[in-house]
Amino acid sequence: MSFLVEDDPAKHRFEILVDDALAGFIAYLPPRGAVLVFTHAEVEDRFQNMGVGSALIRGTLDQIRERGDRVVPKCSFMAAFIERHPEYADLVVPEP
């Protein structure tokens, strides 16, 4: 099984493809400079409990770091992921 996480700026979301099938996404508000406010994540039912959600968040945060951006994790799934993986805590900023 292969995972690919890509930003879709037109839809304001990062998407995860599993073997070329859309498996889920995490939505963000229109960017405010270098800060993205993440609001909601979804993973398709058939991809639940397979690590897809974690791969989506990890891939998203890795790309955010590469771009030099920061996040506001209003999405509870992303917030919980960052709490469990403190190596991403430096990407978090207070809500603007």
VEXTIVO-271069 format. One line per field, with one value per residue: residue in one letter; x, y, z of N, C-alpha, C, O, CB in turn. Coordinates in pm, 1 decimal. Glycine has a CB too. Example, Ala and Ser with C-alpha at 12.3 -4.5 7.8 and 13.67 -1.06 7.14 Angstrom:
REM residues 2
drenlo	A, S
n_x	1319.0, 1285.0
n_y	-569.0, -225.0
n_z	780.0, 708.0
ca_x	1230.0, 1367.0
ca_y	-450.0, -106.0
ca_z	780.0, 714.0
c_x	1320.0, 1290.0
c_y	-330.0, 3.0
c_z	780.0, 787.0
o_x	1423.6, 1340.9
o_y	-331.9, 113.8
o_z	846.5, 803.9
cb_x	1130.8, 1408.4
cb_y	-447.3, -59.8
cb_z	904.6, 572.5
This chain:
REM residues 96
drenlo	M, S, F, L, V, E, D, D, P, A, K, H, R, F, E, I, L, V, D, D, A, L, A, G, F, I, A, Y, L, P, P, R, G, A, V, L, V, F, T, H, A, E, V, E, D, R, F, Q, N, M, G, V, G, S, A, L, I, R, G, T, L, D, Q, I, R, E, R, G, D, R, V, V, P, K, C, S, F, M, A, A, F, I, E, R, H, P, E, Y, A, D, L, V, V, P, E, P
n_x	84.0, 65.2, 119.5, 33.7, 61.8, -81.3, -105.3, -397.6, -452.0, -665.7, -891.9, -847.7, -724.1, -533.9, -475.0, -490.4, -373.6, -424.1, -273.3, -334.1, -603.9, -837.8, -829.2, -870.3, -878.5, -756.3, -886.4, -830.8, -850.7, -867.3, -536.7, -351.8, -109.5, 177.5, 49.7, -157.1, -483.4, -612.7, -907.9, -1072.3, -1069.1, -1099.9, -1135.4, -1194.8, -1435.7, -1358.0, -1087.4, -1030.7, -865.7, -617.2, -393.2, -401.9, -503.1, -309.4, -86.3, -169.5, -176.4, 92.4, 228.9, 120.5, 208.9, 485.4, 520.7, 433.7, 634.5, 857.6, 792.7, 816.6, 603.3, 340.1, 105.5, -236.1, -395.1, -702.7, -853.4, -941.0, -825.1, -576.4, -463.5, -445.4, -267.9, -34.4, 10.6, 79.0, 308.9, 555.6, 761.0, 655.8, 554.0, 672.1, 567.5, 325.7, 120.3, -38.0, -391.0, -479.6
n_y	-116.7, 216.8, 552.6, 888.5, 1223.0, 1527.7, 1878.9, 2058.3, 2347.0, 2488.0, 2370.5, 2409.2, 2213.6, 1930.6, 1626.2, 1268.1, 1002.7, 664.0, 407.8, 541.7, 610.3, 840.2, 878.3, 1029.4, 1351.9, 1666.8, 1965.3, 2319.0, 2665.9, 2950.9, 3054.6, 3260.3, 3446.2, 3282.8, 3098.1, 2824.9, 2735.3, 2453.1, 2268.8, 2037.7, 1685.5, 1397.6, 1051.1, 806.1, 546.8, 284.5, 293.5, 317.2, 261.6, 181.5, 327.4, 545.2, 800.5, 898.1, 896.7, 1089.6, 1323.5, 1334.8, 1356.7, 1599.0, 1780.5, 1752.8, 1866.5, 2125.9, 2207.2, 2197.6, 2407.5, 2619.0, 2714.0, 2756.4, 2612.3, 2615.3, 2403.5, 2343.8, 2129.0, 1841.5, 1589.3, 1642.4, 1799.8, 1614.2, 1432.0, 1588.1, 1629.3, 1370.5, 1341.6, 1515.8, 1624.7, 1779.7, 2000.8, 2251.7, 2367.0, 2472.3, 2752.2, 3010.6, 3063.7, 3299.3
n_z	0.0, -94.5, 10.3, -62.3, 0.6, -74.8, -127.9, -201.3, -302.0, -422.0, -316.8, -54.0, 114.9, 231.8, 75.5, 93.3, -92.5, -145.8, -292.2, -533.8, -496.4, -363.7, -25.3, 198.3, 368.2, 500.5, 596.9, 556.5, 652.2, 428.1, 363.3, 594.1, 544.6, 644.2, 797.5, 854.4, 929.6, 1048.5, 1019.5, 997.6, 960.5, 753.9, 688.8, 453.4, 504.6, 424.8, 455.6, 719.2, 1034.2, 935.5, 949.6, 785.9, 851.0, 1033.8, 863.4, 682.7, 845.0, 931.9, 683.0, 594.3, 795.9, 764.1, 509.9, 562.9, 738.6, 562.6, 391.5, 558.4, 697.4, 946.8, 1185.4, 1304.2, 1495.1, 1488.5, 1430.6, 1596.2, 1563.2, 1441.4, 1643.6, 1855.0, 1739.7, 1721.2, 1990.9, 2069.2, 1923.8, 1983.5, 1833.8, 1637.3, 1761.3, 1746.3, 1521.7, 1579.2, 1634.6, 1833.5, 1799.6, 1553.3
ca_x	0.0, 145.1, 52.5, 82.6, -8.7, -64.7, -185.1, -486.1, -483.3, -796.1, -993.9, -802.6, -708.4, -433.7, -541.3, -405.8, -407.7, -375.5, -270.7, -398.4, -744.4, -853.9, -864.9, -906.1, -827.3, -764.3, -921.6, -779.8, -907.9, -776.3, -415.0, -322.1, 36.4, 242.3, -22.6, -275.0, -572.9, -673.2, -1039.2, -1146.8, -1007.4, -1186.4, -1078.5, -1301.1, -1461.9, -1282.7, -946.2, -1021.1, -783.5, -506.5, -285.5, -415.0, -517.2, -178.0, -1.4, -217.5, -130.6, 239.4, 266.5, 81.7, 299.5, 618.8, 518.9, 424.3, 769.9, 943.6, 756.2, 842.4, 474.9, 299.4, -32.3, -327.1, -468.3, -838.9, -899.2, -903.0, -738.2, -441.7, -414.7, -408.4, -147.9, 79.8, 35.1, 147.5, 434.7, 603.0, 856.0, 583.3, 500.4, 728.4, 490.7, 199.0, 113.1, -170.2, -490.8, -470.1
ca_y	0.0, 338.4, 675.3, 1012.6, 1338.6, 1643.5, 1997.5, 2104.4, 2483.2, 2531.7, 2317.2, 2438.8, 2089.8, 1830.9, 1498.7, 1148.7, 899.1, 530.2, 335.8, 630.4, 637.1, 939.8, 808.0, 1123.7, 1488.2, 1757.6, 2096.4, 2438.2, 2792.9, 3021.4, 3090.0, 3395.9, 3449.5, 3151.9, 3020.5, 2751.8, 2693.4, 2326.1, 2263.7, 1911.9, 1573.9, 1283.3, 935.2, 720.4, 429.5, 164.7, 311.1, 334.9, 167.3, 133.2, 424.1, 647.9, 930.9, 939.3, 926.1, 1217.9, 1431.9, 1340.1, 1410.7, 1740.3, 1856.8, 1753.4, 1965.6, 2257.1, 2237.2, 2225.0, 2538.3, 2722.5, 2762.2, 2716.3, 2562.2, 2625.3, 2275.9, 2343.3, 1991.9, 1764.3, 1478.6, 1696.7, 1841.8, 1493.7, 1377.3, 1670.6, 1602.0, 1240.9, 1352.9, 1650.6, 1676.2, 1873.9, 2109.4, 2380.5, 2420.5, 2525.1, 2890.5, 3039.3, 3104.5, 3444.3
ca_z	0.0, -100.7, 51.4, -120.3, 56.6, -161.8, -100.4, -307.7, -258.7, -472.6, -226.6, 82.8, 190.5, 196.2, 47.5, 92.9, -189.9, -113.1, -420.0, -630.8, -463.4, -259.0, 97.5, 302.4, 356.2, 614.6, 543.0, 623.9, 610.7, 337.0, 437.8, 642.6, 541.2, 655.9, 898.6, 807.7, 1036.8, 1009.6, 1083.6, 991.2, 886.6, 723.7, 620.1, 401.2, 589.5, 384.0, 490.2, 863.6, 1111.4, 853.6, 960.8, 682.4, 915.8, 1084.6, 748.0, 630.0, 931.7, 925.8, 551.8, 592.7, 882.1, 702.6, 402.3, 627.7, 787.5, 446.4, 336.6, 657.3, 747.0, 1081.4, 1190.1, 1417.3, 1483.9, 1543.2, 1409.2, 1714.9, 1523.7, 1424.3, 1775.0, 1929.3, 1676.0, 1761.7, 2132.6, 2077.1, 1848.6, 2016.5, 1734.1, 1552.8, 1844.2, 1705.8, 1408.3, 1629.5, 1682.4, 1888.3, 1700.1, 1527.2
c_x	89.2, 59.1, 116.2, -2.9, 24.1, -155.2, -269.9, -532.5, -619.5, -909.7, -961.9, -796.6, -588.1, -508.9, -440.8, -462.7, -345.0, -387.0, -354.1, -547.5, -749.4, -906.6, -906.3, -845.9, -830.3, -778.8, -859.8, -850.9, -815.3, -656.7, -408.5, -170.4, 90.8, 174.8, -145.9, -354.6, -645.2, -799.8, -1103.5, -1070.7, -1110.7, -1105.2, -1195.6, -1313.1, -1373.8, -1133.6, -925.2, -931.9, -669.6, -386.6, -292.2, -425.2, -384.3, -83.1, -40.4, -163.4, 21.3, 285.5, 234.3, 180.8, 441.3, 625.8, 510.1, 563.0, 862.2, 918.1, 786.8, 715.2, 450.4, 152.4, -103.9, -414.5, -604.8, -905.5, -849.0, -809.6, -593.9, -384.0, -368.3, -281.6, -24.7, 112.1, 111.1, 284.6, 492.6, 707.8, 789.1, 532.7, 552.1, 654.0, 364.3, 215.3, -25.0, -264.8, -483.8, -598.5
c_y	123.9, 459.4, 792.9, 1125.1, 1458.7, 1756.6, 2028.0, 2244.5, 2532.8, 2485.8, 2345.6, 2311.5, 2011.1, 1699.6, 1385.5, 1049.9, 768.3, 448.6, 409.9, 656.7, 740.7, 870.9, 902.3, 1259.6, 1557.2, 1898.1, 2208.6, 2561.4, 2857.5, 3075.7, 3237.6, 3405.9, 3308.1, 3065.1, 2956.6, 2703.8, 2568.5, 2301.9, 2126.0, 1808.1, 1463.9, 1175.1, 847.8, 593.9, 309.6, 173.8, 333.4, 226.6, 104.0, 229.2, 537.8, 787.2, 983.1, 973.9, 1059.8, 1333.0, 1445.6, 1401.5, 1558.7, 1823.4, 1861.3, 1856.4, 2107.6, 2299.4, 2274.1, 2363.9, 2652.5, 2783.1, 2713.2, 2675.7, 2606.4, 2500.4, 2278.9, 2207.4, 1907.4, 1648.8, 1527.3, 1737.0, 1722.2, 1431.2, 1455.1, 1647.5, 1470.8, 1243.5, 1492.8, 1706.9, 1774.4, 1995.8, 2246.7, 2443.8, 2492.0, 2669.6, 2911.9, 3085.7, 3256.1, 3517.1
c_z	0.0, -66.3, -20.2, -63.1, -29.7, -115.7, -223.3, -268.0, -306.4, -381.7, -79.9, 166.3, 140.3, 179.7, 57.2, -7.8, -143.2, -241.0, -524.6, -606.2, -350.7, -133.7, 209.0, 276.9, 491.5, 557.3, 625.6, 570.0, 509.2, 415.8, 475.5, 651.6, 546.6, 761.7, 835.6, 929.1, 987.7, 1090.1, 1091.3, 909.7, 866.9, 654.5, 578.2, 486.5, 552.7, 415.9, 640.0, 924.6, 1031.0, 860.3, 861.1, 744.6, 968.0, 971.1, 684.9, 713.2, 924.9, 792.9, 539.4, 673.8, 826.0, 589.9, 456.7, 676.1, 671.3, 389.2, 432.9, 713.7, 888.4, 1077.8, 1317.4, 1406.5, 1552.7, 1521.5, 1526.8, 1680.4, 1507.2, 1559.4, 1856.9, 1871.5, 1722.2, 1909.3, 2151.2, 2009.4, 1869.3, 1920.5, 1638.0, 1630.5, 1802.2, 1588.0, 1453.1, 1675.7, 1743.8, 1778.0, 1679.9, 1567.2
o_x	178.6, -56.9, 238.0, -125.3, 140.7, -267.2, -220.5, -638.8, -682.9, -1011.9, -1039.9, -856.1, -546.5, -595.8, -321.6, -581.7, -227.7, -496.7, -434.6, -611.5, -674.4, -1015.0, -970.9, -773.5, -897.5, -695.1, -839.2, -903.8, -697.1, -673.6, -452.0, -111.3, 55.3, 234.6, -227.6, -300.2, -728.4, -799.9, -1181.7, -1015.1, -1196.8, -1017.9, -1284.8, -1213.0, -1321.4, -1061.4, -814.2, -923.6, -630.8, -290.2, -199.4, -362.6, -350.9, -7.2, 45.9, -110.4, 73.0, 372.0, 311.4, 230.9, 509.8, 726.2, 572.1, 603.8, 937.0, 1011.0, 783.6, 718.5, 530.3, 82.8, -42.9, -499.3, -621.3, -1003.9, -729.0, -723.3, -500.3, -266.9, -263.6, -196.9, 77.1, 229.1, 197.3, 367.7, 479.9, 739.2, 858.1, 473.9, 483.2, 674.8, 302.3, 310.3, -119.3, -221.9, -482.2, -607.7
o_y	136.0, 469.1, 797.4, 1123.5, 1488.8, 1733.6, 2024.2, 2260.3, 2612.5, 2553.5, 2310.3, 2302.9, 2022.4, 1666.1, 1404.1, 1018.4, 763.6, 423.9, 349.2, 720.8, 730.6, 812.5, 859.9, 1281.3, 1512.6, 1944.1, 2195.9, 2561.7, 2823.7, 3135.5, 3325.9, 3376.9, 3223.6, 2969.3, 3023.7, 2640.1, 2575.5, 2312.8, 2099.9, 1838.4, 1440.8, 1203.6, 819.3, 540.7, 241.5, 74.7, 365.1, 114.9, -10.4, 213.8, 618.2, 881.4, 1099.9, 1070.3, 1134.5, 1429.7, 1556.7, 1489.0, 1635.0, 1925.1, 1962.7, 1926.2, 2199.1, 2413.9, 2371.4, 2430.6, 2769.2, 2891.6, 2637.4, 2701.3, 2630.9, 2492.4, 2223.7, 2175.3, 1902.5, 1613.8, 1461.9, 1710.7, 1727.9, 1382.8, 1395.7, 1646.4, 1460.6, 1156.4, 1578.7, 1825.8, 1845.2, 2085.8, 2347.1, 2561.2, 2564.0, 2704.2, 2840.0, 3140.1, 3332.1, 3638.9
o_z	83.8, -106.6, -37.2, -76.2, -55.1, -70.3, -336.0, -207.9, -237.2, -370.5, 8.6, 273.7, 25.0, 260.3, 32.8, -8.0, -106.0, -291.1, -595.3, -689.5, -253.5, -135.0, 304.8, 179.8, 584.6, 479.6, 746.3, 458.8, 503.4, 522.1, 401.5, 755.7, 464.4, 810.6, 772.4, 1019.4, 897.2, 1212.7, 1182.7, 804.1, 951.7, 572.5, 658.1, 534.6, 640.9, 405.0, 683.0, 873.4, 1054.5, 785.3, 851.8, 696.0, 948.0, 981.2, 638.9, 658.4, 913.3, 791.8, 481.2, 625.7, 839.1, 576.2, 402.6, 656.9, 680.5, 343.7, 394.1, 771.7, 943.5, 979.6, 1421.5, 1317.6, 1661.5, 1588.1, 1553.4, 1760.9, 1553.2, 1586.6, 1921.3, 1946.6, 1757.9, 1947.6, 2238.5, 2035.2, 1782.0, 1926.6, 1564.6, 1570.5, 1820.5, 1557.7, 1374.9, 1745.9, 1710.5, 1676.3, 1776.6, 1552.1
cb_x	-96.0, 208.1, 59.5, 77.0, 30.9, -94.9, -94.8, -608.7, -377.1, -818.4, -1008.5, -895.9, -835.4, -318.5, -607.7, -396.7, -358.5, -457.0, -323.2, -382.0, -819.1, -949.2, -749.7, -862.5, -908.9, -637.3, -1073.3, -626.5, -931.0, -850.4, -293.1, -391.4, 92.6, 390.3, -63.2, -234.1, -674.5, -574.0, -1130.3, -1286.2, -882.0, -1306.5, -976.2, -1273.9, -1608.8, -1300.3, -888.2, -1161.3, -871.0, -552.3, -157.2, -538.2, -617.0, -117.2, -11.2, -371.5, -175.5, 299.8, 196.0, -61.4, 301.5, 654.4, 402.1, 322.9, 827.7, 921.3, 608.9, 926.8, 361.3, 323.1, -33.4, -413.2, -385.1, -923.6, -848.0, -1027.3, -788.8, -443.2, -523.7, -523.6, -160.6, 50.8, -97.4, 61.2, 412.2, 659.3, 917.8, 466.7, 534.9, 874.1, 454.2, 146.3, 140.2, -161.0, -634.3, -440.1
cb_y	-0.7, 355.0, 694.1, 1009.7, 1364.0, 1606.7, 2119.2, 2005.6, 2576.9, 2478.8, 2167.6, 2541.5, 2004.4, 1820.0, 1500.1, 1084.6, 937.2, 464.3, 191.3, 573.0, 505.0, 1054.0, 723.4, 1072.6, 1568.5, 1745.6, 2112.7, 2451.3, 2886.2, 3137.3, 3054.1, 3426.1, 3533.6, 3168.9, 3110.1, 2631.1, 2808.0, 2209.8, 2353.5, 1934.9, 1518.5, 1326.2, 855.7, 683.7, 389.8, 141.2, 428.1, 331.7, 58.3, 115.4, 355.3, 620.0, 922.3, 829.0, 813.0, 1221.9, 1407.4, 1197.5, 1334.2, 1758.1, 1796.8, 1613.0, 1939.1, 2253.8, 2116.3, 2119.6, 2540.2, 2830.5, 2717.4, 2831.6, 2409.5, 2761.9, 2163.5, 2454.8, 1934.6, 1710.7, 1414.2, 1817.5, 1918.2, 1391.6, 1382.3, 1820.6, 1597.3, 1132.7, 1324.3, 1650.0, 1560.2, 1803.8, 2085.0, 2363.3, 2308.6, 2438.1, 2993.4, 3145.5, 3061.5, 3469.8
cb_z	121.3, -240.2, 205.0, -278.1, 206.5, -308.0, -62.7, -329.8, -307.3, -614.4, -247.7, 149.8, 181.0, 305.2, -92.2, 235.3, -334.2, 6.6, -402.0, -766.3, -421.7, -304.4, 143.6, 436.7, 253.3, 709.4, 538.1, 605.3, 732.0, 263.0, 356.4, 783.4, 657.5, 689.7, 1018.9, 716.5, 1076.8, 1029.0, 1012.4, 930.8, 962.1, 635.3, 711.8, 253.0, 579.1, 235.5, 412.8, 927.9, 1166.4, 707.7, 946.0, 594.5, 1029.8, 1171.0, 643.7, 627.7, 1076.9, 943.0, 441.5, 648.4, 1022.0, 648.4, 308.1, 746.6, 865.1, 337.7, 301.1, 597.1, 655.2, 1184.7, 1180.3, 1416.2, 1543.0, 1478.4, 1270.8, 1784.7, 1392.4, 1328.1, 1850.6, 1927.2, 1521.2, 1735.7, 2209.6, 2013.6, 1695.9, 2153.9, 1655.0, 1486.5, 1989.8, 1669.8, 1312.4, 1744.6, 1565.8, 1998.9, 1744.4, 1378.1
